Amino acid sequence: MYAVLRSEKTKFFSFGWCMLGIIGANLVPVLFLLTSSTPITEGEEGMLSLILQSLYLGQLGVIVASASYFGQEYSQSVLRTTLLTQPYRVKLLFTKFVNITVIIVLTGIVSSLLGLIVLFLQHDLEWTNSFGLRLLESVSLATVSWILLAWITSALSIITKSLITPIAIMLPLILGLSQMLLQVFQLAKYLPTLAVMNIYTVASVGIYLDEWLGLGVQLLWAVVLVGIASWLFAWRGVR
């Protein structure tokens, strides 16, 4: 198990698109905070709001990294070689999901810390225990959402046997397509990207699901898609 996990870690960090996604998940939030002209007029509330907004944009990098990690097996036609070195498909798939989960957790922590450092350097704000607890809760929920989003994107890569298709589906949803769909269909609030919108806002917005309900909906999406992807990965031919 450890040897397979180490091999998968090497495979992840040796693929340029995976690294681009991880760098983006850290860099995009920082650039957003550096270029944001929104003054923090509400002290800790405003600071927390900016951090959550930056983490929302960090989802773009999560999508690219996850789709690239699983999609490279098909885009570079290396799945056959991978299965020769690790013929137990269920074990391989489990290891891949463990690997992407650990990477996304670490990325979420780094991205949050970088954003916090940038804001403290930009604004003269004092740290309080109450703010620390709120920040920890909010960032933890956002990181869990990142993990579920990574699972959903990874599952789509396996289902479609593609690197590009999951990115083409998920990125527009994050960048505003889901909001447009919500204007037409109220059921769009159950999309995996919209269901968790209240996680990335300080004040709950009524048109979106409650943060815990939304997280549950996103988890359901992840379970269903990962279940389908696992079955296909276990029984489908290499090509």
Secondary structure, 3 states (H helix, E strand, C coil): CHHHHHHHHHHHHCCHHHHHHHHHHHHHHHHHHHHCCCCCCCCHHHHHHHHHHHHHHHHHHHHHHHHHHHHHHHHCCCHHHHHHHCCCHHHHHHHHHHHHHHHHHHHHHHHHHHHHHHHHHHCCCCCCHHHHHHHHHHHHHHHHHHHHHHHHHHHHHHHHCCCHHHHHHHHHHHHHHHHHHHHHCHHHHHCCCCCCHHHHCCCCCCCCCCHHHHHHHHHHHHHHHHHHHHHHHHHCCCC
